[in-house]
């Protein structure tokens, strides 16, 4: 019996572990990994923003902040990213990290994960990942949480982080270490593909 073809979409708050879990699932199930932020960053580069940096997270740089100001005034950036990701889902099986896709796409072939975590734990993860102070990471996490809520409410009419009924699974990253969450996620995907 052939295995069922699936795609995986992972959403959640900034610095909650989306990319780490998505990368492991893509490798385990031989799926291509797409990141909504990378596509948005590509659009920023096409608009002339300097997107190469030695920092691991471009989104926290002054150049990215300038782009974010333009992005707030022009919702076409986010709509282009979402259209590109929806197109990918129609054409192939993939793992995608995206803030918005779970609310925009309804397809039984897609397993949707929501990752939740406290601002404090996400700030610790960001501080370690980006080699910045906990206080700076905490400020960035708070700011990005609020920006996401505003952007996606204005763009699509939903409040990011609320009405999680669109998700198949919700995992709390405060309760388990990331490696345990990866194993749980793999078991869930195996269940769907078996």
C-alpha positions in Angstrom: 0.0 0.0 0.0 1.4 3.4 -1.0 2.1 6.0 1.6 -0.3 9.0 1.7 1.2 12.2 0.4 1.0 15.1 2.8 2.3 18.6 3.4 3.0 20.1 6.8 2.4 23.7 7.8 3.9 25.0 11.1 2.8 28.3 12.6 3.3 29.9 16.0 4.8 32.9 17.8 8.2 34.3 16.9 11.2 32.3 18.3 9.0 29.3 19.4 11.0 26.7 17.4 9.1 26.6 14.1 12.2 26.4 11.9 13.9 23.8 14.0 11.0 21.5 14.0 10.2 22.1 10.4 13.8 21.3 9.3 13.8 18.0 11.2 10.4 17.0 9.7 11.6 18.0 6.2 14.7 15.8 6.6 12.9 12.9 8.1 10.1 12.7 5.5 12.2 13.9 2.5 10.2 17.0 2.0 11.3 20.5 0.8 11.4 23.1 3.5 9.9 26.6 2.7 9.9 29.5 5.1 7.5 32.4 4.7 10.0 34.7 6.2 12.6 33.7 3.7 10.3 34.6 0.8 9.4 37.9 2.5 13.1 38.6 2.9 13.7 37.8 -0.8 11.0 40.4 -1.7 12.9 42.9 0.6 16.1 42.2 -1.3 14.3 42.7 -4.7 13.1 46.1 -3.3 16.8 47.1 -2.7 17.1 46.3 1.0 20.4 44.8 2.2 19.5 41.4 3.5 22.9 39.8 3.9 24.2 40.0 7.5 26.4 38.1 9.8 23.6 38.0 12.4 21.6 34.8 12.3 18.3 36.7 12.3 18.1 39.5 9.8 14.6 40.5 11.1 16.1 42.1 14.1 18.6 44.4 12.1 18.0 48.1 11.5 17.7 47.4 7.7 14.9 44.9 8.5 13.1 47.5 10.7 13.1 49.9 7.7 11.6 47.2 5.5 9.0 46.4 8.2 7.9 50.1 8.2 7.4 49.9 4.4 5.7 46.5 4.8 3.2 48.0 7.3 2.2 50.6 4.6 2.0 48.1 1.8 0.2 44.8 2.4 1.1 43.5 -1.0 4.4 42.0 0.4 2.5 39.6 2.7 -0.1 38.8 0.1 2.7 37.9 -2.4 4.4 35.6 0.2 1.1 33.8 1.0 0.2 33.4 -2.7 3.6 31.9 -3.4 3.3 29.5 -0.4 -0.2 28.5 -1.5 1.1 27.8 -5.0 3.8 25.6 -3.5 1.2 23.6 -1.6 -0.8 23.0 -4.7 2.2 21.8 -6.7 4.2 19.6 -4.2 4.4 18.1 -0.8 6.4 20.3 1.5 7.1 21.5 5.0 6.2 25.2 5.3 6.6 27.6 8.2 4.1 30.4 7.9 2.3 32.8 10.3 -0.8 32.9 8.1 -1.3 29.8 5.9 -3.2 27.7 8.4 -6.0 30.3 8.4 -5.9 30.7 4.6 -5.7 27.1 3.3 -8.1 24.3 3.9 -6.9 21.0 2.5 -7.1 17.6 4.1 -3.6 16.7 2.8 -2.0 19.4 5.1 -1.1 18.7 8.7 -1.2 22.0 10.6 0.8 22.5 13.7 0.5 25.4 16.1 3.5 25.9 18.4 2.9 28.0 21.5 5.3 29.2 24.2 5.6 31.9 26.8 7.3 35.1 25.9 10.0 34.4 28.5 10.9 31.0 27.1 10.9 32.4 23.5 13.1 35.3 24.6 15.6 32.8 26.2 15.6 30.8 22.9 16.2 34.0 20.8 18.9 35.3 23.2 20.8 32.0 22.9 20.2 31.7 19.1 21.2 35.3 18.2 23.7 35.8 21.0 22.0 38.9 22.4 20.9 39.8 26.0 17.8 38.3 27.4 16.4 41.8 27.9 16.9 42.7 24.2 15.4 39.4 23.1 12.4 40.0 25.4 11.8 43.4 23.9 12.1 42.0 20.4 9.7 39.1 21.1 7.0 41.5 22.6 7.4 43.9 19.6 7.1 41.1 17.0 4.1 39.6 18.8 2.3 42.9 18.6 3.3 43.6 15.1 2.1 40.2 13.9 -1.3 40.7 15.5 -1.7 44.1 13.8 -0.4 43.1 10.4 -2.5 39.9 10.0 -5.7 41.5 11.5 -5.4 44.4 9.1 -4.6 42.1 6.2 -6.9 39.1 6.7 -9.2 40.0 9.6 -8.0 37.3 12.1 -6.2 37.8 15.3 -3.0 35.9 15.2 -2.7 33.4 18.1 -6.5 33.2 18.6 -9.0 30.8 17.1 -6.7 27.9 16.9 -9.5 25.6 15.6 -7.8 25.7 12.2 -5.0 23.6 13.5 -4.8 19.8 13.7 -2.3 19.9 16.6 -1.1 22.4 19.2 2.3 21.8 20.9 3.4 23.7 24.0 7.2 24.4 23.7 7.3 25.3 27.4 6.4 21.8 28.4 8.9 19.7 26.4 12.4 20.3 25.1 12.7 20.9 21.4 14.2 17.4 20.7 11.2 15.8 22.4 8.8 18.0 20.4 10.5 17.0 17.2 10.0 13.3 18.1 6.3 13.9 18.9 5.9 15.7 15.6 7.5 12.9 13.7 5.2 10.4 15.4 2.1 12.5 14.4 3.3 12.7 10.8 4.0 9.0 10.6 0.5 8.4 11.9 -0.9 10.5 9.0 1.3 8.9 6.3 1.0 5.2 7.4 
